[in-house]
Amino acid sequence: MKSIDLNCDMGESPEATMDGTQQLLMPLFTSVNVACGGHAGDNKTMHVTIRQAADRDVAVGAHPGYPDRANFGRVEMDLPSDVVSHWVFHQVSALAATAAGFGVTLRHVKPHGALYNQAVNNRTLAAAIAKGVARWSREVVLVGLAGSPMIEIFREAGFAVAAEAFADRRYEAGGTLRPRKFADALIRDPEEAARQAVSIAKNGIVIANDGSEVAVNAQTICIHSDTPGAIEIAMAVAGGLQEAGVVLRALGQ
Protein backbone atom coordinates (compact mmCIF):
# COMPACT_ATOMS: atom_id res chain seq x y z
CA MET A 1 0.00 0.00 0.00
CA LYS A 2 1.31 3.44 -0.93
CA SER A 3 2.33 5.70 1.95
CA ILE A 4 3.36 9.35 2.11
CA ASP A 5 4.48 11.80 4.75
CA LEU A 6 2.34 14.94 5.01
CA ASN A 7 4.35 17.85 6.40
CA CYS A 8 3.69 21.43 7.41
CA ASP A 9 5.90 24.44 8.21
CA MET A 10 4.98 25.61 11.70
CA GLY A 11 6.15 27.83 14.55
CA GLU A 12 6.46 30.74 12.14
CA SER A 13 3.81 33.00 13.65
CA PRO A 14 3.49 33.77 17.38
CA GLU A 15 -0.20 34.49 16.83
CA ALA A 16 -0.96 31.19 15.09
CA THR A 17 1.16 29.35 17.64
CA MET A 18 -0.86 30.72 20.56
CA ASP A 19 -4.40 31.34 19.24
CA GLY A 20 -5.31 27.72 18.57
CA THR A 21 -4.75 27.77 14.81
CA GLN A 22 -1.65 25.62 15.01
CA GLN A 23 -3.34 23.16 17.36
CA LEU A 24 -6.10 22.68 14.80
CA LEU A 25 -3.54 22.04 12.05
CA MET A 26 -1.31 19.70 14.03
CA PRO A 27 -3.37 16.47 13.96
CA LEU A 28 -3.77 16.72 10.18
CA PHE A 29 -0.05 16.12 9.59
CA THR A 30 2.48 13.39 10.20
CA SER A 31 5.50 15.74 10.32
CA VAL A 32 6.13 19.39 11.12
CA ASN A 33 9.05 21.62 10.16
CA VAL A 34 9.65 24.05 13.01
CA ALA A 35 11.05 27.54 12.43
CA CYS A 36 14.13 27.88 14.60
CA GLY A 37 15.26 31.48 14.74
CA GLY A 38 16.26 32.40 11.20
CA HIS A 39 13.31 33.64 9.14
CA ALA A 40 11.00 33.22 12.14
CA GLY A 41 10.67 31.51 15.48
CA ASP A 42 12.04 32.05 18.97
CA ASN A 43 12.39 30.06 22.17
CA LYS A 44 8.71 30.42 23.02
CA THR A 45 7.33 29.41 19.62
CA MET A 46 9.76 26.49 19.39
CA HIS A 47 8.77 25.34 22.87
CA VAL A 48 5.02 25.53 22.21
CA THR A 49 5.22 23.95 18.75
CA ILE A 50 7.31 21.00 19.89
CA ARG A 51 5.00 20.42 22.85
CA GLN A 52 1.97 20.46 20.56
CA ALA A 53 3.66 18.03 18.17
CA ALA A 54 4.73 15.71 20.99
CA ASP A 55 1.18 15.66 22.36
CA ARG A 56 -0.08 14.49 18.95
CA ASP A 57 2.86 12.13 18.24
CA VAL A 58 3.77 14.20 15.18
CA ALA A 59 7.37 13.92 13.94
CA VAL A 60 9.46 17.06 14.40
CA GLY A 61 12.07 18.51 12.06
CA ALA A 62 14.03 21.75 11.84
CA HIS A 63 13.17 24.46 9.34
CA PRO A 64 16.22 26.74 9.09
CA GLY A 65 16.08 29.79 6.86
CA TYR A 66 18.04 32.87 5.99
CA PRO A 67 18.43 35.24 8.97
CA ASP A 68 16.07 37.74 7.38
CA ARG A 69 12.95 38.18 9.47
CA ALA A 70 11.95 41.39 7.68
CA ASN A 71 11.34 39.40 4.49
CA PHE A 72 10.34 36.11 6.17
CA GLY A 73 13.36 34.46 4.58
CA ARG A 74 11.76 34.60 1.15
CA VAL A 75 14.22 37.01 -0.50
CA GLU A 76 17.34 35.58 -2.11
CA MET A 77 20.62 36.33 -0.37
CA ASP A 78 24.23 35.93 -1.46
CA LEU A 79 26.08 34.73 1.62
CA PRO A 80 29.44 32.94 1.84
CA SER A 81 29.14 29.18 2.26
CA ASP A 82 30.65 29.23 5.73
CA VAL A 83 28.11 31.81 6.86
CA VAL A 84 25.24 29.67 5.53
CA SER A 85 26.65 26.61 7.28
CA HIS A 86 26.99 28.55 10.53
CA TRP A 87 23.41 29.79 10.46
CA VAL A 88 22.04 26.36 9.60
CA PHE A 89 24.01 24.72 12.42
CA HIS A 90 22.99 27.42 14.90
CA GLN A 91 19.28 27.07 14.11
CA VAL A 92 19.15 23.28 13.96
CA SER A 93 21.12 22.82 17.17
CA ALA A 94 18.93 25.37 18.98
CA LEU A 95 15.77 23.48 18.01
CA ALA A 96 17.35 20.13 18.88
CA ALA A 97 18.18 21.38 22.36
CA THR A 98 14.60 22.56 22.89
CA ALA A 99 13.21 19.27 21.56
CA ALA A 100 15.43 17.26 23.88
CA GLY A 101 13.65 18.87 26.82
CA PHE A 102 10.50 17.07 25.69
CA GLY A 103 12.27 13.80 24.97
CA VAL A 104 11.87 14.51 21.24
CA THR A 105 14.56 13.75 18.68
CA LEU A 106 14.60 15.69 15.42
CA ARG A 107 13.75 13.42 12.50
CA HIS A 108 14.56 15.70 9.58
CA VAL A 109 15.80 19.10 8.40
CA LYS A 110 14.11 21.06 5.65
CA PRO A 111 15.46 24.45 4.52
CA HIS A 112 12.99 27.32 4.27
CA GLY A 113 11.98 29.77 1.57
CA ALA A 114 14.70 31.39 -0.51
CA LEU A 115 17.37 29.20 1.08
CA TYR A 116 15.48 26.13 -0.14
CA ASN A 117 14.65 27.50 -3.58
CA GLN A 118 18.16 28.77 -4.28
CA ALA A 119 19.68 25.47 -3.19
CA VAL A 120 17.47 23.55 -5.64
CA ASN A 121 19.94 24.20 -8.47
CA ASN A 122 22.89 25.67 -6.57
CA ARG A 123 25.18 22.81 -5.63
CA THR A 124 27.49 25.00 -3.53
CA LEU A 125 24.60 26.30 -1.45
CA ALA A 126 23.10 22.82 -1.02
CA ALA A 127 26.50 21.55 0.14
CA ALA A 128 26.74 24.43 2.64
CA ILE A 129 23.35 23.48 4.09
CA ALA A 130 24.45 19.86 4.41
CA LYS A 131 27.70 20.91 6.06
CA GLY A 132 25.85 22.98 8.63
CA VAL A 133 23.52 20.12 9.50
CA ALA A 134 26.42 17.63 9.63
CA ARG A 135 28.15 19.80 12.22
CA TRP A 136 25.20 18.92 14.45
CA SER A 137 24.47 15.36 13.22
CA ARG A 138 24.22 13.19 10.12
CA GLU A 139 21.60 10.98 11.79
CA VAL A 140 18.73 12.95 10.30
CA VAL A 141 16.85 13.06 6.99
CA LEU A 142 17.47 16.05 4.71
CA VAL A 143 14.43 17.17 2.75
CA GLY A 144 14.68 18.81 -0.68
CA LEU A 145 12.69 19.39 -3.84
CA ALA A 146 11.85 16.20 -5.69
CA GLY A 147 13.85 15.75 -8.89
CA SER A 148 16.36 18.49 -8.06
CA PRO A 149 20.16 18.34 -7.78
CA MET A 150 19.96 19.33 -4.12
CA ILE A 151 18.73 15.82 -3.30
CA GLU A 152 21.87 14.30 -4.79
CA ILE A 153 24.11 16.79 -2.99
CA PHE A 154 22.47 15.91 0.32
CA ARG A 155 22.91 12.20 -0.40
CA GLU A 156 26.55 12.66 -1.40
CA ALA A 157 27.12 14.41 1.94
CA GLY A 158 26.16 11.19 3.70
CA PHE A 159 22.53 11.90 4.60
CA ALA A 160 19.36 9.94 4.16
CA VAL A 161 17.12 12.10 1.97
CA ALA A 162 13.44 12.65 1.31
CA ALA A 163 12.14 14.19 -1.91
CA GLU A 164 9.40 16.74 -1.34
CA ALA A 165 6.44 17.90 -3.39
CA PHE A 166 3.81 20.54 -2.62
CA ALA A 167 0.03 20.41 -2.46
CA ASP A 168 -0.50 24.17 -2.20
CA ARG A 169 2.02 25.42 -4.78
CA ARG A 170 1.92 25.44 -8.57
CA TYR A 171 4.82 24.17 -10.62
CA GLU A 172 6.81 25.37 -13.61
CA ALA A 173 7.37 23.01 -16.52
CA GLY A 174 10.93 22.33 -15.38
CA GLY A 175 9.74 20.95 -12.05
CA THR A 176 10.54 23.98 -9.89
CA LEU A 177 7.94 25.85 -7.88
CA ARG A 178 6.21 28.78 -9.52
CA PRO A 179 7.71 31.90 -7.87
CA ARG A 180 5.55 33.62 -5.30
CA LYS A 181 5.78 36.89 -7.23
CA PHE A 182 3.09 35.47 -9.51
CA ALA A 183 -0.50 35.74 -8.30
CA ASP A 184 -1.23 32.12 -9.19
CA ALA A 185 1.78 30.64 -7.36
CA LEU A 186 -0.41 29.43 -4.49
CA ILE A 187 -3.19 26.86 -4.73
CA ARG A 188 -5.89 28.21 -2.47
CA ASP A 189 -8.74 25.88 -3.42
CA PRO A 190 -8.82 22.87 -1.06
CA GLU A 191 -10.16 20.48 -3.67
CA GLU A 192 -7.53 21.47 -6.23
CA ALA A 193 -4.82 20.99 -3.61
CA ALA A 194 -6.25 17.57 -2.76
CA ARG A 195 -6.30 16.53 -6.42
CA GLN A 196 -2.68 17.60 -6.82
CA ALA A 197 -1.61 15.72 -3.69
CA VAL A 198 -3.37 12.53 -4.81
CA SER A 199 -1.82 12.81 -8.27
CA ILE A 200 1.62 13.15 -6.71
CA ALA A 201 1.17 10.26 -4.29
CA LYS A 202 -0.59 7.85 -6.63
CA ASN A 203 0.71 8.74 -10.08
CA GLY A 204 3.92 10.70 -9.49
CA ILE A 205 2.66 13.56 -11.66
CA VAL A 206 1.80 17.23 -11.27
CA ILE A 207 0.33 19.46 -13.95
CA ALA A 208 2.60 22.45 -14.51
CA ASN A 209 1.45 26.02 -15.02
CA ASP A 210 1.63 25.60 -18.81
CA GLY A 211 -0.49 22.45 -18.74
CA SER A 212 2.36 19.98 -19.20
CA GLU A 213 2.89 16.92 -17.00
CA VAL A 214 5.86 16.91 -14.65
CA ALA A 215 7.12 13.66 -13.13
CA VAL A 216 7.46 13.96 -9.33
CA ASN A 217 8.74 11.10 -7.21
CA ALA A 218 8.12 12.31 -3.67
CA GLN A 219 8.16 10.77 -0.22
CA THR A 220 6.69 13.81 1.53
CA ILE A 221 4.10 16.43 0.58
CA CYS A 222 4.02 19.92 2.09
CA ILE A 223 1.24 22.36 2.94
CA HIS A 224 2.31 25.78 4.24
CA SER A 225 0.65 26.89 7.45
CA ASP A 226 0.54 30.49 6.19
CA THR A 227 -1.33 29.66 2.98
CA PRO A 228 -4.80 31.27 3.25
CA GLY A 229 -7.29 28.60 4.28
CA ALA A 230 -4.53 26.22 5.38
CA ILE A 231 -6.80 24.28 7.75
CA GLU A 232 -9.40 23.64 5.05
CA ILE A 233 -6.66 22.74 2.56
CA ALA A 234 -5.02 20.34 5.00
CA MET A 235 -8.34 18.66 5.79
CA ALA A 236 -9.10 18.20 2.09
CA VAL A 237 -5.61 16.92 1.28
CA ALA A 238 -5.41 14.48 4.20
CA GLY A 239 -8.92 13.24 3.50
CA GLY A 240 -8.33 12.96 -0.24
CA LEU A 241 -5.14 10.97 0.22
CA GLN A 242 -6.75 8.57 2.65
CA GLU A 243 -9.80 8.11 0.40
CA ALA A 244 -7.38 7.27 -2.44
CA GLY A 245 -5.86 4.52 -0.32
CA VAL A 246 -2.70 6.37 0.64
CA VAL A 247 -1.42 5.78 4.17
CA LEU A 248 -0.18 8.89 5.95
CA ARG A 249 3.08 8.02 7.68
CA ALA A 250 5.97 10.11 9.00
CA LEU A 251 9.37 9.77 7.38
CA GLY A 252 11.26 6.78 8.72
CA GLN A 253 8.19 5.00 10.08
C-alpha positions as CSV (number, residue, x, y, z in Angstrom):
1,M,0.0,0.0,0.0
2,K,1.3,3.4,-0.9
3,S,2.3,5.7,2.0
4,I,3.4,9.3,2.1
5,D,4.5,11.8,4.8
6,L,2.3,14.9,5.0
7,N,4.4,17.8,6.4
8,C,3.7,21.4,7.4
9,D,5.9,24.4,8.2
10,M,5.0,25.6,11.7
11,G,6.1,27.8,14.5
12,E,6.5,30.7,12.1
13,S,3.8,33.0,13.7
14,P,3.5,33.8,17.4
15,E,-0.2,34.5,16.8
16,A,-1.0,31.2,15.1
17,T,1.2,29.4,17.6
18,M,-0.9,30.7,20.6
19,D,-4.4,31.3,19.2
20,G,-5.3,27.7,18.6
21,T,-4.7,27.8,14.8
22,Q,-1.7,25.6,15.0
23,Q,-3.3,23.2,17.4
24,L,-6.1,22.7,14.8
25,L,-3.5,22.0,12.1
26,M,-1.3,19.7,14.0
27,P,-3.4,16.5,14.0
28,L,-3.8,16.7,10.2
29,F,-0.1,16.1,9.6
30,T,2.5,13.4,10.2
31,S,5.5,15.7,10.3
32,V,6.1,19.4,11.1
33,N,9.0,21.6,10.2
34,V,9.6,24.0,13.0
35,A,11.0,27.5,12.4
36,C,14.1,27.9,14.6
37,G,15.3,31.5,14.7
38,G,16.3,32.4,11.2
39,H,13.3,33.6,9.1
40,A,11.0,33.2,12.1
41,G,10.7,31.5,15.5
42,D,12.0,32.1,19.0
43,N,12.4,30.1,22.2
44,K,8.7,30.4,23.0
45,T,7.3,29.4,19.6
46,M,9.8,26.5,19.4
47,H,8.8,25.3,22.9
48,V,5.0,25.5,22.2
49,T,5.2,24.0,18.8
50,I,7.3,21.0,19.9
51,R,5.0,20.4,22.9
52,Q,2.0,20.5,20.6
53,A,3.7,18.0,18.2
54,A,4.7,15.7,21.0
55,D,1.2,15.7,22.4
56,R,-0.1,14.5,18.9
57,D,2.9,12.1,18.2
58,V,3.8,14.2,15.2
59,A,7.4,13.9,13.9
60,V,9.5,17.1,14.4
61,G,12.1,18.5,12.1
62,A,14.0,21.7,11.8
63,H,13.2,24.5,9.3
64,P,16.2,26.7,9.1
65,G,16.1,29.8,6.9
66,Y,18.0,32.9,6.0
67,P,18.4,35.2,9.0
68,D,16.1,37.7,7.4
69,R,13.0,38.2,9.5
70,A,12.0,41.4,7.7
71,N,11.3,39.4,4.5
72,F,10.3,36.1,6.2
73,G,13.4,34.5,4.6
74,R,11.8,34.6,1.1
75,V,14.2,37.0,-0.5
76,E,17.3,35.6,-2.1
77,M,20.6,36.3,-0.4
78,D,24.2,35.9,-1.5
79,L,26.1,34.7,1.6
80,P,29.4,32.9,1.8
81,S,29.1,29.2,2.3
82,D,30.7,29.2,5.7
83,V,28.1,31.8,6.9
84,V,25.2,29.7,5.5
85,S,26.6,26.6,7.3
86,H,27.0,28.5,10.5
87,W,23.4,29.8,10.5
88,V,22.0,26.4,9.6
89,F,24.0,24.7,12.4
90,H,23.0,27.4,14.9
91,Q,19.3,27.1,14.1
92,V,19.1,23.3,14.0
93,S,21.1,22.8,17.2
94,A,18.9,25.4,19.0
95,L,15.8,23.5,18.0
96,A,17.3,20.1,18.9
97,A,18.2,21.4,22.4
98,T,14.6,22.6,22.9
99,A,13.2,19.3,21.6
100,A,15.4,17.3,23.9
101,G,13.7,18.9,26.8
102,F,10.5,17.1,25.7
103,G,12.3,13.8,25.0
104,V,11.9,14.5,21.2
105,T,14.6,13.7,18.7
106,L,14.6,15.7,15.4
107,R,13.8,13.4,12.5
108,H,14.6,15.7,9.6
109,V,15.8,19.1,8.4
110,K,14.1,21.1,5.6
111,P,15.5,24.5,4.5
112,H,13.0,27.3,4.3
113,G,12.0,29.8,1.6
114,A,14.7,31.4,-0.5
115,L,17.4,29.2,1.1
116,Y,15.5,26.1,-0.1
117,N,14.6,27.5,-3.6
118,Q,18.2,28.8,-4.3
119,A,19.7,25.5,-3.2
120,V,17.5,23.5,-5.6
121,N,19.9,24.2,-8.5
122,N,22.9,25.7,-6.6
123,R,25.2,22.8,-5.6
124,T,27.5,25.0,-3.5
125,L,24.6,26.3,-1.5
126,A,23.1,22.8,-1.0
127,A,26.5,21.5,0.1
128,A,26.7,24.4,2.6
129,I,23.4,23.5,4.1
130,A,24.4,19.9,4.4
131,K,27.7,20.9,6.1
132,G,25.8,23.0,8.6
133,V,23.5,20.1,9.5
134,A,26.4,17.6,9.6
135,R,28.1,19.8,12.2
136,W,25.2,18.9,14.4
137,S,24.5,15.4,13.2
138,R,24.2,13.2,10.1
139,E,21.6,11.0,11.8
140,V,18.7,12.9,10.3
141,V,16.8,13.1,7.0
142,L,17.5,16.0,4.7
143,V,14.4,17.2,2.7
144,G,14.7,18.8,-0.7
145,L,12.7,19.4,-3.8
146,A,11.8,16.2,-5.7
147,G,13.8,15.7,-8.9
148,S,16.4,18.5,-8.1
149,P,20.2,18.3,-7.8
150,M,20.0,19.3,-4.1
151,I,18.7,15.8,-3.3
152,E,21.9,14.3,-4.8
153,I,24.1,16.8,-3.0
154,F,22.5,15.9,0.3
155,R,22.9,12.2,-0.4
156,E,26.6,12.7,-1.4
157,A,27.1,14.4,1.9
158,G,26.2,11.2,3.7
159,F,22.5,11.9,4.6
160,A,19.4,9.9,4.2
161,V,17.1,12.1,2.0
162,A,13.4,12.7,1.3
163,A,12.1,14.2,-1.9
164,E,9.4,16.7,-1.3
165,A,6.4,17.9,-3.4
166,F,3.8,20.5,-2.6
167,A,0.0,20.4,-2.5
168,D,-0.5,24.2,-2.2
169,R,2.0,25.4,-4.8
170,R,1.9,25.4,-8.6
171,Y,4.8,24.2,-10.6
172,E,6.8,25.4,-13.6
173,A,7.4,23.0,-16.5
174,G,10.9,22.3,-15.4
175,G,9.7,20.9,-12.1
176,T,10.5,24.0,-9.9
177,L,7.9,25.9,-7.9
178,R,6.2,28.8,-9.5
179,P,7.7,31.9,-7.9
180,R,5.5,33.6,-5.3
181,K,5.8,36.9,-7.2
182,F,3.1,35.5,-9.5
183,A,-0.5,35.7,-8.3
184,D,-1.2,32.1,-9.2
185,A,1.8,30.6,-7.4
186,L,-0.4,29.4,-4.5
187,I,-3.2,26.9,-4.7
188,R,-5.9,28.2,-2.5
189,D,-8.7,25.9,-3.4
190,P,-8.8,22.9,-1.1
191,E,-10.2,20.5,-3.7
192,E,-7.5,21.5,-6.2
193,A,-4.8,21.0,-3.6
194,A,-6.2,17.6,-2.8
195,R,-6.3,16.5,-6.4
196,Q,-2.7,17.6,-6.8
197,A,-1.6,15.7,-3.7
198,V,-3.4,12.5,-4.8
199,S,-1.8,12.8,-8.3
200,I,1.6,13.2,-6.7
201,A,1.2,10.3,-4.3
202,K,-0.6,7.8,-6.6
203,N,0.7,8.7,-10.1
204,G,3.9,10.7,-9.5
205,I,2.7,13.6,-11.7
206,V,1.8,17.2,-11.3
207,I,0.3,19.5,-14.0
208,A,2.6,22.4,-14.5
209,N,1.5,26.0,-15.0
210,D,1.6,25.6,-18.8
211,G,-0.5,22.4,-18.7
212,S,2.4,20.0,-19.2
213,E,2.9,16.9,-17.0
214,V,5.9,16.9,-14.6
215,A,7.1,13.7,-13.1
216,V,7.5,14.0,-9.3
217,N,8.7,11.1,-7.2
218,A,8.1,12.3,-3.7
219,Q,8.2,10.8,-0.2
220,T,6.7,13.8,1.5
221,I,4.1,16.4,0.6
222,C,4.0,19.9,2.1
223,I,1.2,22.4,2.9
224,H,2.3,25.8,4.2
225,S,0.6,26.9,7.5
226,D,0.5,30.5,6.2
227,T,-1.3,29.7,3.0
228,P,-4.8,31.3,3.2
229,G,-7.3,28.6,4.3
230,A,-4.5,26.2,5.4
231,I,-6.8,24.3,7.8
232,E,-9.4,23.6,5.1
233,I,-6.7,22.7,2.6
234,A,-5.0,20.3,5.0
235,M,-8.3,18.7,5.8
236,A,-9.1,18.2,2.1
237,V,-5.6,16.9,1.3
238,A,-5.4,14.5,4.2
239,G,-8.9,13.2,3.5
240,G,-8.3,13.0,-0.2
241,L,-5.1,11.0,0.2
242,Q,-6.8,8.6,2.6
243,E,-9.8,8.1,0.4
244,A,-7.4,7.3,-2.4
245,G,-5.9,4.5,-0.3
246,V,-2.7,6.4,0.6
247,V,-1.4,5.8,4.2
248,L,-0.2,8.9,5.9
249,R,3.1,8.0,7.7
250,A,6.0,10.1,9.0
251,L,9.4,9.8,7.4
252,G,11.3,6.8,8.7
253,Q,8.2,5.0,10.1
